[in-house]
Amino acid sequence: MSESLSHPSLSGNRGLLQAEGLIFETGSPTRTGVDLPAPKGHKDRLGGLGRRAPLDLPGLSEPETMRHYVRLSQRNYAIDLGLFPLGSCTMKHNPRLNERVARFEGFADLHPLQPIATVQGALELMDELAHWLMELTGMPAVALSPKAGAHGEFCGMLAIKAALAARGEAHSRTRVLVPSSAHGTNPATAIAAGFIVEEVPGSADGRVDLEAFRAKLGPDVAALMLTNPNTCGLFERDVKTIADLVHGAGGFFYCDGANYNAIVGLVRPGDLGVDAMHINLHKTFSTPHGGGGPGAGPTVLSAALAPFAPVPHIVQRSEGRVLVEHQEGTSAYGRLCAFHGQMGMFTRALAYMLSHGADGLRQVAEDAVLNANYLLARLKPHFNAPFAGPAGTHWPCMHEALFDDSTLRAAGVETIDLAKALLDEGYHPFTTYFPLVVHGAMLIEPTETEPKRELDRFCEVMIALGERANADPAALKAAPLLAPVRRLDETRAARTPVLRWRKPADA
Ligand SMILES: *Cc1c(COP(=O)(O)O)cnc(C)c1O
């Protein structure tokens, strides 16, 4: 097992991992990285309004500043450092080509208020990206401006609301049905858009319970929000029936497209009856995320919702491409955000699409599903896979493999302990306790960019930790030993977060 050092660290450092406080604790308001002489003959022109006490900014010398940020950067776990098995997040390798293209001056140095004639190339890029997104999803319209998946959900739900209002049903259709396995953003979005959320239970095989769903339909249902493939890593095999049922009841079908990586190039959501779906460019179309950069959640819309897309729209006129920025003459519900969306993300996503081509994108989905099934097959003899069939059988998953901690619980070990033990092994943990429908869930998404060797290394560590959990449960309960901090009071951190540094009273 990993041993703690026999003597506590004298410096607070752990090996080459440097202890580092907050910059406010390290710096001093009187220190500075620059050393300029006081200006001569300087006259105070502030009329007596000059600051009397220092601003309390944390001053550091130049080497201290460098070290502060480098030490912090070494605390980051990154996809460039190792496997990032976080389920539902699609943490895949981001080709450097995309970064290179996003940094071209002509894209990176644009200002959103520049005259339209000077940004024709950028508009063409956005148009081309919109074309690809509509082509891939089989949907006739797309709103590019949403800045994250959850923002895209909001975009789609507001379009649904506007469509209902146009039918005179804004006040009668108030309920949004959300399956119990949904990502937390789905019910949150529905509530933020002013709807009432009602949960649809799951079936024993990890999908929507069709009968329960049917029973909840009625003239007050505005929409269904369904993730497909769902958060159990399974394709909703009744998805077309589900779409027909919700349409038959006069509601709309919102699909959470965060898991699109499993089906891109293979299935067109438009063919499944979807009315609105956001696409996480930062997941499926490979751009750094999770602290590594901004996101983008373009939302594709069906013919029924297309007239209600938010502004701006790009339209081709004789003088070139223009942005329709105002609501007049459209049924748009307004705009979602200032300006036009995340240009850098658009550039990266289109570079990714063009470099893969249609066949390459299909292979992304095929390989993502293959990798997840390899992991499922290797780990299933050692961990309980709740929806993968009885032992000895193999019921395939989509892009992520779902396990639970039931094989560990007899030893008193649970999901959190295994996740913490992975930290000592140099891995970012899998997604823990999500989806909520599985007790002690461990959701693992390897993505298509992991080579087999990396998958094997990870599986061997998981299997060994599973065995250690039963042989020496205390070892897992004590983990992590090698992380900068040990077990934190995560509940207290979430309930009463301390978000602001305050100067100690005696300082
Ligand atoms: C990531 C994710 C979202 C939200 O996307 P953000 O870009 O983080 O807002 C929604 N649903 C599912 C299933 C997701 O995995």
The ligand as a Gaussian input file, in Angstrom:
#p B3LYP/6-31G(d) Opt

LIG

0 1
 C      -22.280000      18.677000     -19.200000
 C      -23.717000      18.367000     -19.212000
 C      -24.688000      19.390000     -19.207000
 C      -24.374000      20.855000     -19.007000
 O      -23.424000      21.392000     -19.844000
 P      -22.568000      22.665000     -19.370000
 O      -21.798000      23.060000     -20.570000
 O      -21.712000      22.181000     -18.238000
 O      -23.530000      23.723000     -18.924000
 C      -26.011000      19.023000     -19.310000
 N      -26.367000      17.733000     -19.386000
 C      -25.477000      16.712000     -19.370000
 C      -25.954000      15.285000     -19.481000
 C      -24.119000      16.996000     -19.274000
 O      -23.219000      15.999000     -19.244000

